[in-house]
Amino acid sequence: MLTRREFAASLLGVAGAALLAAAPSRADTPSLNDLARRSGRVFGAAMRADQLAAEPALRKAAAAECGMLTPEIHLKWNSIENRKGSIWYEPVDQLVAFAARNGQKVYGHALLWEQSTPDWALRELKARRNWRLVSDHFERVLGRYGETIEVWDVVNEPIDTQGGRQGLRRNTFHRVFGPGYIAHALETARHYAPRARLMLNDYSFEYDNHVEADRRKTFLRLVADLKGRGVPLDGVGLQAHLDLGKGPLKRPVIAPFMQALADMGLEIYITELDVKERDYRATPQTRDARVADEVARYLDIALDQKAVKGVTTWGLSDRHSWLRIERGDRVDRKRYGNPAPNRGLPYDAAMQPKPMHQALAQAFSGGLT
């Protein structure tokens, strides 16, 4: 059976395959979103309005390549209302306006996440134990953007199979309201955005190790329970922060997990795709090839699943990657110099497309029918 990459080459021919392998340089070269759209999908990237305003090359690439933009930080509670009663919508409004000018959609990330909840709200939740704090936040945000943004991460990262309670992260919401907070959040979001598609978003489902195996089982159990009780859940976000230190990606691991989600009638979005390097002791060319191969392997599996509706990278350029060199990573500064930044996104720090860009293009083209 042909892989997606082999299928793309056979379908497009030698000239077409060469075009996909080349860095995009002409206005008539299909964008990543053009290619994704041909298989009924969307390509997007996480963005910040301030970075778009400050960097013309990033702005040009975002407008040209993306069909969907995810606000990286500014749609989160601690950005919108860092101080109680002081509401700040400006950067989200700017991103929404940028998307509208360029015919793009916006992905709503994220309504409820412990790490992006302002300290004042966490204190009040613990003291008052009143869901109205959450409901008021949802009402404000969905009241402003619920007609514009069609897909929302309602609860972000609810799973914790190592330090959690029965597989759920013991965050403030869990401690105050119990495990039912997830269903309550989805029901509250449905109330204020009745036509939106509501999602759970989480990470570490890709690799063949006991931790991620437990996470897959727990996540499937959670979504099956929610669906079985009629809780409004339309889809899931799989973050897909790939990691070159976790061993090979395996179809028998990833494909059945995605199929189980699809069998429950859920849409799937790849929401935060990037690649963490672990061995930086090579030339940039070799590092880029490793990253591109990991992305190609993952999408070769993921895009065979028709329930996958979109792929979003967590940024476009390595310049803005959240990934850092960590303790335990392999570095040879004498031979190769400073290896930063991590090279896990489609464009390098100078906004030049890399082999990961080519891997994305070829993966989307492999789905043409």
HELIX and SHEET records of a PDB file:
HELIX    1   1 ARG A    4  ALA A   21  1                                  18    
HELIX    2   2 LEU A   32  ARG A   37  1                                   6    
HELIX    3   3 ALA A   49  ALA A   54  1                                   6    
HELIX    4   4 PRO A   56  GLU A   65  1                                  10    
HELIX    5   5 TRP A   77  ILE A   80  1                                   4    
HELIX    6   6 GLU A   90  ARG A  101  1                                  12    
HELIX    7   7 GLU A  114  SER A  116  5                                   3    
HELIX    8   8 ASP A  119  ARG A  128  1                                  10    
HELIX    9   9 ARG A  132  TYR A  145  1                                  14    
HELIX   10  10 THR A  172  PHE A  177  1                                   6    
HELIX   11  11 TYR A  181  TYR A  192  1                                  12    
HELIX   12  12 HIS A  210  GLY A  228  1                                  19    
HELIX   13  13 ARG A  251  ASP A  263  1                                  13    
HELIX   14  14 PRO A  284  ALA A  302  1                                  19    
HELIX   15  15 ASP A  318  HIS A  320  5                                   3    
HELIX   16  16 ARG A  333  TYR A  336  1                                   4    
HELIX   17  17 PRO A  355  SER A  365  1                                  11    
SHEET    1   A 9 HIS A 241  ASP A 243  0                                        
SHEET    2   A 9 GLU A 267  LYS A 276  1                                        
SHEET    3   A 9 GLY A 235  LEU A 238  1                                        
SHEET    4   A 9 ARG A 197  ASP A 202  1                                        
SHEET    5   A 9 VAL A 151  ASN A 156  1                                        
SHEET    6   A 9 LYS A 105  GLY A 108  1                                        
SHEET    7   A 9 MET A  68  PRO A  71  1                                        
SHEET    8   A 9 VAL A  42  MET A  47  1                                        
SHEET    9   A 9 VAL A 308  THR A 313  1                                        
END                                                                             
